[in-house]
Structure formats: structure tokens, C-alpha cells
Amino acid sequence: MSAEAAQAAREGLALFVLCWLLARTEIEIEGARGWAVTLPTWRWGPEWFLNLTNGKEITGYHVWLTLLLIAFFHLPLVFVGFSRELWAKGVSSYLILTSAWDLQWFAWNPAWGIARFRREHVPWFRRTLLDFPVDYYLAVAASGAAAALIWRPALGAWAVRTATLLAASLVSVLAAGILRGAGAQRAVEPQAAAPKRVSR
């Protein structure tokens, strides 16, 4: 593996860690009710708009969180100076992060899990493809397009970074499922193994 590919793989792993931490933070904020349903925030979403956004309302919570993340991803340009290569990396990384972070929210949320990751359970996913929201595919496509349009030489590194992030996300989803199953088993075993009291 070349030095450039190794660096891109490290960046992909770092992006996964950020996705996982964001998902865990949002689980604490939103609990079982996704898309800020129970949060004290404004929301806007007429039916025609929901058809465009795959069922997602605009909320104050998501507007400010999105702006915060976009600002964070542009901080390197402030610290080290502008370059098209760095800008391409930041924009494409933010776009791919949105789908991987969302998947981790479902995988690690105690109220959800991948078993409930279905369109009939998630009102803000009206359209799916191969059981995944079309939003995820659009995020990957937009991320690759940003990398290609802003700085085409970075496209190879983007592919490695994205593949690493998606592979780590898959491992995380599997781990969440295994731990969820083990937790359910531990909850049953003590009752089954508890010795019976005998009155004398």
C-alpha cells in the first residue's frame, strides 16, 4: 500500500470514529425518537417538501448541527491555508459522514437496532433501495462528485477513505448486533440460572 493510500485509510478510520461519536451523542440527545421528534425545536415540512427530502422535515436542531459540522470541516482551511485538495477532502468527508453517522445511530440505539431499520418503522425514509435509504447512496455519490469536481487528483484517496469508512461502519453494525444479542441473553440467563429457594 502506498503512503497516500495508507494516509487515506487512516483518515477513513478517523472519520468512522467521528461518525460513531456523533451517533452516540445523538442517541443521548434524541433517545428513541429520531429526527428530533421530541426536542424543543422548530420544524417545517409541508408535504411537497417531504416528498423532496425523503420524508425529512427541516428542524432548528438539524440546521444548527449541520452548520456546526460544516464549520468544523472547514477549520483546517483556516489553520493551514486554503488549497483545493484540502477543501475537496473536507467537503467530500462531510458528505459521506452524513450517511455513515446515521447508520451508526440506528445500529447502536437501544430502541432501534438494525432489525428495525426498515422503511415501515422510519417515517423519514420514504424511499429505499436494497433496504437502505436512497439518501445514503446520494451522500456517497455527492461525496465522490465533490472530490472529483474540486480536486480530481484526490479521487483515488477519496475511494480508499470511503471504502475504509464503510468497512469500519459494517464491522461496527455487526458488533452492535452481537452485543445487543449478548445483552439480551445476559438479561435472561440470571433468571433461568437462579437457584430455587426451599422453605424448611
N, C-alpha and C positions, 0 to 999 in steps of 0.2 A: 504494500500500500504506500502510495506516495505521501510526502509530507503534507501536501494540500488536502488529500483525501482524509488523512488522519486528523487534521485540524477540523475539517468539516464534520467528521464523525463525533469529535469532542463537542463541537457546537450543537450537534443534534441531541446529544445526551444532556447538555446543559439546558436546551430548550425543553426537553422532556421533564427535567426536574422542575423547571418553572411552571410547566403545564400542571404537573401533579400538585405543586404547592398552591397554585391558583384554584384548582379544583377543590382541594381540601379546605381552603379558606372560604370558598363559596358555599360549600356544604354546611359549614358552621353558620354562615350568614343566612342562607335560604332554607336550610333544613330540607324537609321532604317536598316542599312546594317550589318547583323550579320556576324560572323566568320571573323572579321577583314577585310572585303572585301575592304573598302576604306581607311584603315590605311596604313601609310607609313612603311610597314614591309615586310620582305622577306617571300616567301611562296614556298612550294614544295609539289607536289602531282600528280605523274603520275597516269594514270587510274587504273593500277593494285593495287596501294596503296589506292586509293579512294574506291575501292571495299572492301578492308580490313577494312577501318576505317569508313564505312557507309557514305562516301562522304566528309570526313573532310580532308582538306589539313593540313600540318604542317606549322605553321607560326611562325615568330620570336616572335610576340606578345604572342601567346599561350605558346610557350616554356618557356619564361621568367616568365610569370604569373604562370604557373604550378610549376616551380621550386621555386618561391617565396612562394606559398601556402604550398608546401611540407615542406619547411624550417620552416614556421610558425608553422605547426602542429607538428614539432619535437622540438620546443623550450622548451616545458615542460620537455623533457628528459634532456636538458641542465640545466634547473633551479633546478630540484629536483632530478636528477639522473635517470639512466636507470632502467626500470622494464618492464618485458614482458607485464604486464597488461596495463601500461600506453602507451606502444608502440602500442599494439593492439587497444587501444581506439583511438589513433591518426591516425593510418593508416586507420582503418575502417571508422572513421569520415570523413577523407578527401575524400575517395572513394564515400561515399553516398552523400556528399556535392555536388559533380560534377553534379549529375542529378537534385537535388532539386534547385540548383542555376540556372541551365539552364532553368528550367521550369518557375522560377520567372522572368527571363529575358523576356520570351515571354509574360507572363501574364501582366507585368507592362510596357512594351514598348509601347508607344503611337502608334507606326507604326504597331504593330502586334496585340496583344491580343490573347486570346485562340481561337477565331473564325478563325484565320489564322494559327493556329497550326496544319497544315496538310502537308503531305509529298509533295504534289504538289507545295506548296509555299516555302518549305525549302530544298534547294539543298544539304545541308549537313546532311540530314536524308533520306537516300535512302531506308532503311528497317525499318518498323514499326510493332508493334504488339498491337492490340487493340487501335490503333490511337496514341500510344506512341512510340518514337524511341526505337529500341532494345538496344541502349546504356544505357537507364535508367535501364532496367532490369539487364543488365550486371553489372552496377555500384552497384546495391543492392546486387547481388549475390557475386560480388568481395568483397564488404564490409563485408558481413557475413562470407565469406571464410577466410578473413584476421583475423577477430575476433576469429574464431574457430581454425585456424592453429597456431596463435601466442600465444593465451591465452584462451583456451577453457572455463574456468570458467566464462569468461566475456561475454559469448554468450547470457545469459539471459538479462544482462544490455544492450547489443547491440540491442536486439529485442525491448526493451522499448524505447531506444533512437531513433531508426529508426522509430518506429511507431509514436512517438511524432513529429519527424521532418516531416514525411509525412502528418500527420493530420494537422499540422500547415501550411504546404505548400498548402494543399487543401483549408483551410479556406482563405488563402491569395489569391489564384486564384479566389475564389468566390467573395472576397472583391474587387479585381481588376475589375472583370466583372461588379459588381454592380456600382462601382464608374465610370467606363467607360460609362455605360448606363446613369447614373445620369448626367455626364458631357455633354453627347450628348443632353440630354433633356434640360439642362440649356441653351445650345447654341441655341436651337430652341425657347424656351419659350419667351425670351425678344422680339423677332421679332413678335411673334404671339400676345403678350400682349400689344405691343406698341400702344398707342392711335393715332388715325389719326389726322393730323393737318387739321384744317378747315380754309380756306382763307376767310377773310372778306372784 
